[in-house]
Amino acid sequence: MRVRVDFYLRTDRLALRRFTETEADADLLYDLHNDPEVMRYLNGGKPVPREVITGETLPRFAAGGFYAAFDGETFIGWFLLNGPAEGPELGYRLHKAAWGKGYATEGSLALIDRAFSLGARRVYAETMTVNRGSRRVMEKCGLRFVRTFFQDWPDVIDGSDQGEVEYEITREEWEARRS
């Protein structure tokens, strides 16, 4: 028996759906969040215990704003579009096998479009200064550099001394880009 899945958004190659508090979704997140390369700029590549996934991460993701991303039947990672309707945050985390294939850009562009169609005035994203791959995706999506800032994190990871960066795109910039 197939379970009906309601997709939040579809692109040419991706289907994004809301997370559910199921063991299947916990498994998807556990695998993704325990890849040291995927987590390099987030926690220094440390393993994330399953209890944290099931007790903290998955309930937060299922509450809204986080979307499981699939290419066909294959889970490739997740996207985030969450926060105030007038200025939500954009984010993404993809399996290594999905890196360099344009998925992050494709999913991000679709979510940016969705945000502006729902009345957002701006969309922003943040990453570590040293995370060149993520910064490149932001730039491909038309986001521009806003600032570098520094936060106190409980664990120092490689590159954290260079701070975090914020990028944004405004409604006016998005509309001009679409013309």
Residue pairs with C-beta under 8 A, 6 or more apart in sequence:
5 17
6 17
6 18
7 15
7 16
7 17
8 16
8 17
8 18
8 67
9 15
9 16
9 67
9 110
9 111
9 114
10 16
11 106
11 107
11 109
11 110
12 106
13 71
13 103
13 106
14 69
14 70
14 71
14 76
14 103
14 106
14 107
14 110
15 69
15 70
16 67
16 68
16 69
16 70
16 79
16 107
16 110
16 111
17 67
17 68
17 70
18 62
18 64
18 66
18 67
18 68
19 25
19 29
19 58
19 61
19 62
19 66
19 67
19 68
19 78
20 62
21 58
21 59
21 62
25 58
25 61
25 62
25 68
26 50
26 53
26 54
26 58
28 68
28 75
29 53
29 57
29 58
29 61
29 78
30 48
30 50
30 53
31 95
32 38
32 75
32 77
32 78
32 93
32 95
33 39
33 48
33 53
33 57
33 93
34 47
34 48
35 95
35 96
36 45
36 46
37 45
37 96
38 93
38 94
38 95
38 96
39 45
39 46
39 48
40 157
40 158
41 127
41 128
41 130
41 131
41 134
41 157
41 159
42 93
43 155
43 157
44 155
44 157
44 158
46 155
48 57
60 66
61 78
64 82
65 80
65 81
65 82
65 83
65 88
66 78
66 79
66 80
66 82
67 78
67 79
67 80
67 81
67 111
68 75
68 78
69 75
69 76
69 77
69 78
69 79
69 92
69 94
69 103
69 107
70 76
71 98
71 103
75 95
76 94
76 95
76 97
76 98
76 103
77 92
77 93
77 94
77 95
77 98
77 103
78 92
78 93
78 94
79 90
79 91
79 92
79 107
79 108
79 111
80 89
80 90
80 91
80 92
81 88
81 89
81 90
81 91
81 111
81 114
81 115
81 123
82 88
82 89
82 91
83 89
85 118
85 119
85 120
86 119
86 120
86 121
86 122
87 120
87 121
87 122
87 123
87 124
88 115
88 120
88 123
88 124
89 123
89 124
89 125
89 126
90 108
90 111
90 112
90 115
90 123
90 124
90 125
90 141
90 143
91 125
92 104
92 107
92 108
92 134
92 137
94 103
94 104
98 104
99 133
104 134
104 137
105 137
105 140
105 141
108 125
108 137
108 138
108 141
109 141
111 123
112 123
112 141
112 142
112 169
112 174
113 174
115 123
116 123
116 171
116 174
116 175
120 171
121 170
121 171
122 168
122 169
122 170
122 171
123 143
123 168
123 169
123 174
124 143
124 146
124 166
124 167
124 168
124 169
125 134
125 138
125 143
125 166
125 167
125 168
126 164
126 165
126 166
126 167
127 134
127 135
127 138
127 164
127 165
128 134
128 159
128 160
128 162
128 163
128 164
128 165
129 148
129 159
129 162
129 163
129 164
129 165
130 158
130 159
130 162
131 159
135 165
135 167
138 167
139 167
141 169
142 169
142 173
142 174
142 177
143 167
143 168
143 169
144 167
144 168
144 169
144 173
145 165
145 166
145 167
146 165
146 166
146 167
146 168
147 165
147 166
148 162
148 163
148 164
148 165
149 163
149 164
149 165
149 166
150 163
150 164
151 163
151 164
153 160
169 177
